[in-house]
Amino acid sequence: MSDLTHFDKAGRGRMVDVSDKKITTRIAMASGEIHMLENTLQHIQQGKLKKGDVLAIADVAAIMGAKKTPDLIPMCHPLMLSGIDVSFSELTEACGLKVEVSVKCKGKTGVEMEALTAVSTALLTIYDMCKAVDKGMRLNNIQLEEKTGGKSGDFKR
């Protein structure tokens, strides 16, 4: 367990002490997909769903998800996020949408969990808004694409 920083020597969960870490610019980008029936995608694109503009609401949900991450993930530090960018694109090979979220802060710990939570929240919001017409939607490939800043260095998928 020595490589897992969220466990103490006895194997109990703990919040990592970051007080001695340097403040650096931290950026993380995550993505995920939701696959659906063609009719469902058309409803989203044409604004035909009774609950409203699906992507506008999913955009706000992603931002809220990033901001609420420490309320959902027990060992996450509350962070002062300085930027959150959300984008949606149509999947060309499959029927569905891809969500990408970039999160930025200046801090002592990274924003990977905030980016992943934002993507997940956006996808779940799309599902919630469209489930009346398509309960078979699938959330896939939620993953960290890249991160910069911090002691562990940069990562790019």
N, C-alpha and C positions, 0 to 999 in steps of 0.2 A: 504494500500500500504506500510505500515511501514516495512513489512518483505521482500519486494522486493527492493534490494539494488540499482538497476539501475533506480530508480525513486526518485525525490526529494519530498519535502513536498507538493508541488503543483501538483504532478503527472506527471511532465515532465521528460523525459529520461535524464540520466546523466551517465558519466563515474565515477565509484567508485574511491574514493581517497584511494590509497593503500600505501601512503608514510609512514605511521606509522606502517605498518605490518612488521613482521620479515621475513627475507629471509630464506626459507626452501626448501628442495628438494621436488618437486612436480612431481607426476607421474599419468597419466591417461591412461586407456586402453578402447577403444571403438571397437565395431564390427558392421557389417552389412552384409546383404546377397543380392545376385542377383540370381533370378530364371530365367531359360531359357529353350529353347528346347534342347533336347538331342543332336541334330545335332550341335547346336551352341557350346555347351560344348566340343564336339569332335573337332570342328574347333579350339577352343582355345588350347586344349591339344596337337593337332597335328601341330599347327603353320600354319594353312591353310588360315588365314585371310590376305588379301592383305595389310592391314595397318601395319602389323608387329607383334611382340611378345606382345600380349595383356597384360599379367601379368607384364612383365618388364616395360611397359609404365605406367600401372596402379600403379606400385610401385613408380615410380618417381612422378606421379601425386599426390599420397597420401602425399609424402614428401613436394611437392610444396604447396598442400592445407593446410597442417599444418603451414607452414611458412607464408602463405598469409592470415591466419585467420583474423588478425586485419584489413586487407583491405576489408574483406567481411562482417564481423559482426561488426556493428557500435560501440558498447560499449566495445569491447575487447581491452585489453592492448597489445601493441607490446611486445613480450617476446624473450629473448635470449634462444632458445631451445638448449638443450645439447644432445639430442638423439631422434631419431624417428625410430621405428622398425615396419615393415610392413610384414604381412604374409597372405598367401592365402591357403585355403583348400577346397577340394571338399565336397559338402553337400551329405551325404550318403542317407538320407531319401527323398530328393527332388533333382531335377536336377538343379544344380547351384553351386555357389561359396560363401564362407564366407571370408570376409576380416576382419582382426584384426590389429589394430594399437595401439602401445604404444608410448606415448610422455613423455619426461622428461625435466625438467629444474630446476634450482635453482632460486627462485624468490619470489615475494610478492603476486602472484596470481596464481591460478591453470591453468592447461593445458587441462581441459575437452573439451573446445570448439575446441582446436587444434586437439585433437584426433577424435572428431566427424566430423570435417570438413575434416580431412584426409580420414576417411572412406568414407564419402559421395563423395569426389572427386575421389577416386579410383573406386567406384561403377559407377559413372557417366562416367568415362573414359572407363570402360569395356563396358558400354552401347553404348557409342559413337563408339567404335571400332567394335562392333558387330551388330549394328542396320541394316546394309545392309542385313544381313541374318536372323535377328530376332527382329522385332519391338515390340514384345509382352513381352520382358523381364520386370521383376518386381523387384524393389528395396524394400527390406523389413528389418524390425527389426534393424534399425540404432539406437544404444543405447550405453550409457556409461555402461561399465562392472564393472570397479572399478577405484578408485582414492585414492591416499595417499598424505599426507602433507597438511599443512594449518590449520587454526583456526577451520574450520568446521569438521575436523577429517577425518577419512577414510570412504570409501563407497565401498561396494561389492554387486553386484546384486545377 
